[in-house]
Amino acid sequence: MPCGLLEKDFITDINVIIDEAEYKDSGRLMNIVQPYGPEKKGSCYILEVTYEELNDLSQKLFAEKHGSSPASKLPSTDSKSLDVSAVVMTYIQQKCTKELHKIQGNAFVIETLAELRTVHSCSTVQVILRPRHGSICPVHADLVKQRFITFYQRTASDLQVTSVPSHYQKHLQRRFPLLLFEPGSNKYELTVTGPFGHVAKLKEFVLQNLKKGPTDTPSTRISGPSPTHIKNSEDESCPICMERIVTPEKTTLRCKHSFCRACLKKAFDYKPVCPICGELYGILTGTQPDGGRMNVTTDISFHLPGYDKYGTIIIQYYIPGGIQKDEHPNPGQPYEGISRTAYLPDSSEGKRIVKLLRRAFDQKLIFTVGRSTTTGRNNMVTWNDIHHKTSTHGGPTHYGYPDPDYLSRVQNELKFKGIE
């Protein structure tokens, strides 16, 4: 089921206890509760109802107890609002429509304020829980609200954001339907949001196709023959500017993809990778802010789940706050620094990985500046697509152990950035 929530996690039935002693006419009360198949225990009726039935039952009980029309006396339920992460809510709206419909039922509508939805620089959006038809039982409204919050928190805890070359878009969208693909910060990249497990499979798939070479990548299978099979090279167009490549200005990389020399230089100024297949050329340097520290210690007495024979490597990162530079999303604006702690088993493989992480840190690849997917706040130092275990327990969905595939997965993530 999309978004990682099982059917049983949705509350579909509600137990209601009604004390007969609170009502003057027990016969009339019996007529009200009879259609719901009540169980009688002492002076109390116990009913099992749905959300929709709860609304109707509440109004009838209110009228019976207070001797008035339910419509005239029942407290109105104002629209309930929540501030949530724009990143998480966008994913839920795009990929979890079925789950949203189940949560809201027939009595409510869950909406995002339209004027905030289009403001991409805003880190949060306001979600409105609005009744479809006038007055609604407050208990019903609170249950739907809690239902949404539970689903939102479970979805947010498992989401990860990464980036891939934009040339892969059509192929990857078909292959990974639970991932949300959006335009990245530049025309060469896509921003991808989705459950951790699916993002990990996406990265592995892209990496495997890079290994196969240019004649077997998704881009060449979709786009047609590779440049080596084009009959008339004079008609070859640059994949960046889409204009015909003038022969004296043509540059062909070792992966056999060709570009205008000026276009390729601009692309390499941003990142030294082929804009089509992502093959790395030279040393990749990231946008991690200056002045950070990476301290590594070992605790031989503490054992991570799944690595009982080994001690634990503890990595402590510190990136101070500062002012964003040209390579960051909002140059000239301040960003907030962070401290993070990560864990690896003190095995031979763990020791090898911590050395690779040190190289990645020195090349400014561990962190970047952007929007936090966990808090939704903008202008923050955030992780940069190299996954770390920031908890010792809880498994993959809580960024902890046990996770048997993590060590091989993080090495693939590092290799994707030229660290091996």
Secondary structure, 3 states (H helix, E strand, C coil): CHHHCCHHHCCCCEEEEEEHHHCCCHHHHHHHHHHHCCEEECCEEEEEECHHHHHHHHHHHHHHHHCCCHHHHCCCCCCEEEEEEHHHHHHHHHHCHHHHHHHHCCCEEEEECHHHHCCCCCCEEEEEEEECCCCCCHHHHHHHHHHHHHHHHHHHHCEEEEEEEHHHHHHHHHHCCCCEEEECCCCCEEEEEEEHHHHHHHHHHHHHHHHHCHHHCHHHHHHCCCHHHCCCHHHCECCCCCCECCHHHEEECCCCCEEEHHHHHHHHHHCCECCCCCCECCCCCCCCCCCCEEEEEEECCCCCCCCCCCCEEEEEEEECCEECCCCCCCCCCEEECEEEEEEEECCHHHHHHHHHHHHHHHCCCCEEEECCCCCCCCCEEEECCCCCCCCCCCCHHHCCCCCCCHHHHHHHHHHHCCCC
